[in-house]
Amino acid sequence: MPRAAVELFLESYSRPTITWDDLAWLRERTRLPIVLKGVLHPDDARRAVDHGVDGIVVSNHGGRQVDGAIGSMQALPAVLQAVGGRATVLLDRGIRGGADVFKALHVGAEAVLVGRAWAYGLAVAGSPGCAR
Ligand SMILES: Cc1cc2nc3c(=O)[nH]c(=O)nc-3n(C[C@H](O)[C@H](O)[C@H](O)COP(=O)(O)O)c2cc1C
């Protein structure tokens, strides 16, 4: 049973066969904004914009799956340059306080995403910890 549960999770959660063609397929089917998460390389950013995405999330997904990936902040300047204003660029990963937000915005991100910080605050001090 545990093995079956893991297999079901992997089947539904991750699809290693996904390609750029899937993005083109999606773009053809919706006029809703598409935001692509997990971009770290300027070539991928360029390609994503060429496929018509509206937004890019510069992210290593928290360094959880690919633990040797570079940091999102390191990748941000080159991605911004590659995108050249043709899509919204957001920064995800490692935002732990206001200073991190200001750095990301200063470098040129439109906004940041917060993954674990609120959960840490919640664990330590409940809802006030989360807000803080
Ligand atoms: C428990 C957990 C589950 C996550 N699940 C997903 C997911 O299903 N898809 C995804 O793109 N990122 C997932 N992430 C990554 C977050 O969306 C986000 O990229 C990451 O936490 C940002 O880094 P930070 O925690 O340093 O802010 C997950 C992160 C955590 C901690």
The ligand as a MOL file (V3000), in Angstrom:
LIG
                    3D

  0  0  0     0  0            999 V3000
M  V30 BEGIN CTAB
M  V30 COUNTS 31 33 0 0 0
M  V30 BEGIN ATOM
M  V30 1 C 5.9870 21.5170 1.5050 0
M  V30 2 C 6.2430 22.2000 0.1860 0
M  V30 3 C 5.5180 21.7960 -0.9300 0
M  V30 4 C 5.7470 22.3990 -2.1760 0
M  V30 5 N 5.0280 21.9840 -3.2780 0
M  V30 6 C 5.2510 22.5770 -4.4700 0
M  V30 7 C 4.5070 22.1970 -5.6250 0
M  V30 8 O 3.6470 21.3180 -5.5830 0
M  V30 9 N 4.7830 22.8020 -6.7890 0
M  V30 10 C 5.7360 23.7780 -6.8860 0
M  V30 11 O 5.9480 24.3180 -7.9690 0
M  V30 12 N 6.4310 24.1750 -5.8090 0
M  V30 13 C 6.2120 23.6050 -4.6170 0
M  V30 14 N 6.9320 23.9960 -3.5210 0
M  V30 15 C 7.9250 25.0630 -3.6630 0
M  V30 16 C 7.2840 26.3890 -3.2950 0
M  V30 17 O 6.1950 26.6810 -4.1430 0
M  V30 18 C 8.2850 27.5190 -3.4420 0
M  V30 19 O 8.8700 27.4960 -4.7380 0
M  V30 20 C 9.4010 27.4710 -2.4360 0
M  V30 21 O 8.9260 27.0610 -1.1630 0
M  V30 22 C 9.9850 28.8620 -2.3800 0
M  V30 23 O 11.0640 28.8970 -1.5270 0
M  V30 24 P 10.9540 29.5060 -0.0380 0
M  V30 25 O 10.2700 28.4500 0.7610 0
M  V30 26 O 12.3790 29.7010 0.3010 0
M  V30 27 O 10.1520 30.7960 -0.0980 0
M  V30 28 C 6.7170 23.4220 -2.2840 0
M  V30 29 C 7.4300 23.8330 -1.1440 0
M  V30 30 C 7.1970 23.2330 0.0790 0
M  V30 31 C 7.9950 23.7000 1.2860 0
M  V30 END ATOM
M  V30 BEGIN BOND
M  V30 1 1 1 2
M  V30 2 1 2 3
M  V30 3 2 2 30
M  V30 4 2 3 4
M  V30 5 1 4 5
M  V30 6 1 4 28
M  V30 7 2 5 6
M  V30 8 1 6 7
M  V30 9 1 6 13
M  V30 10 2 7 8
M  V30 11 1 7 9
M  V30 12 1 9 10
M  V30 13 2 10 11
M  V30 14 1 10 12
M  V30 15 2 12 13
M  V30 16 1 13 14
M  V30 17 1 14 15
M  V30 18 1 14 28
M  V30 19 1 15 16
M  V30 20 1 16 17
M  V30 21 1 16 18
M  V30 22 1 18 19
M  V30 23 1 18 20
M  V30 24 1 20 21
M  V30 25 1 20 22
M  V30 26 1 22 23
M  V30 27 1 23 24
M  V30 28 2 24 25
M  V30 29 1 24 26
M  V30 30 1 24 27
M  V30 31 2 28 29
M  V30 32 1 29 30
M  V30 33 1 30 31
M  V30 END BOND
M  V30 END CTAB
M  END
